[in-house]
Amino acid sequence: MYKISIAGLELSITDPEERLRMGGPFTGIVTVNNVTILGDCVLENFVYKEDDKLLFFIKYHKVGNYQYFTINFYNLNNLRVYEFDREFEIIHIKQFITPVELEIFYAFHDQLPHLRSIFNLDSETFIEV
């Protein structure tokens, strides 16, 4: 079991598994404050929006040979998980730069500035999962 703490939240990740066979990313089942929220979450890529009590993370999906990632969030107010509609071949979430703008990178890290972009929450559609 892998444990991390973000702004007072205790996250536990179990059943880590390598994806894409290139040294990562690794995914697992995420538990927040002893509540299991979702499986296939990318490890070490969480952003907590403390004022709204929203934990953002990346989820891995595989349908047949098609693989993709989505940006998801867990609402600690209602204990529900939501998923944005947009699919990514590769993605890393970094931080909120405004209340509705999440800095993202089209990579599994934030080391390449030319792969930086902004994910505007108000311009995206999401569903409860």
N, C-alpha and C positions, 0 to 999 in steps of 0.2 A: 504494500500500500504506500502511496506517495501522498504526502500532506503539505499543504501550503496555507498561508494566512494572508488575506487581503483585507485591509481596513477593518479588522476585527472578525471577518468571516473565516470560518475554518472549512477549507476544502480538502476533501480526500478523493484520490483517484485510484481506482482498482482496475485490475485486468488490463494493464498497459499492453498495447500492441503496435508494432511498427506498420506504417502504411507506405505505399508507393515504392517500397524496396530500395530506397536510396538513403538510408540512414535516418529516416523519419519522414514526415512527422509521426509522433507517437500519439495514440488516442487511448482513451479509457472511459470508465464509468465514473461520473462526477457526483459526489455527495457534498451538499452545502449544509453546514450546521446539522448534520446527521439526517438530512433528507436527500434521498437519491433523486437527481433531477433528470439525467439523461446519459445515454451511452455514446460511444464514438466521439467524444469531445477531445479536441486537440489539447495536449498537455502544455502547460506553461504559456498559455495565450489567453489570459483573462483580463478584462478591464471592468472595474467596479465603478458605477456612477452612483456615488454615495448619496447625493441629495435626493435621487429618485428611488434608491434601493434596487438598482438593476445591475445584474451581473452579466456582462457580455462575454461571449466565447465563440469558438469556431467548432462546427460539427462536420464530421466526415460522412459522406454518403457514397454508397456503391450500389448501382443497379445494373446487373449483368457486368459488362466490361466498362461501363461508364462510371467514372469517379468524379466527384466534385465536393466542394465545401460551401457551407453557408454560415452567415453570421446569425447567431441566436442570442437570446437573452432570457435570464431567469428573473422574474419579478418577485422579490422577497416580501412584497406587501400582500400579494394574493397567492403566492407559491405556485405560479404557473410558468411554463416555458413557452417562448415564442420564437418563430423562425422567420427571417426575412426571405422574400421570394428569390432574390438574385443569387445566382450560382457562380462560384469562382473555381477556376482550375487550381489556383494557389492563392493563399491569403494570410495576412498577419494583421491583427488589430493592435494598435499602439496605445492611443490615448484620446480623450476628448479634448478638442481644441476650442470648441464652443459648446453650449448646452445641447446642440443638435448635430454637431459635426464630429465624426469619429475619424481619426487619422488611421489610414490603412496602408498596407504595402502589398503589392502583387508579388509576394515572395513568402517564405516561411520565417522571415526575420525582418528587421528594420534597418539593415546595414547598407541598402542601396537607395540613395535619395531619389534617383530617377524613376523608381518604381512606386513612389509615394503617391497617394491619392486621398480624397476626402469622401467619406460615406455619409451622406446627409440623411439622417433618420426621417426627416419630414418629407423627403422625396421617395422614400421606399415603402413597399407594402410588406406587411408581416401577418402571420397567422399563428394561432395557438396550436402547439403540437402535443 
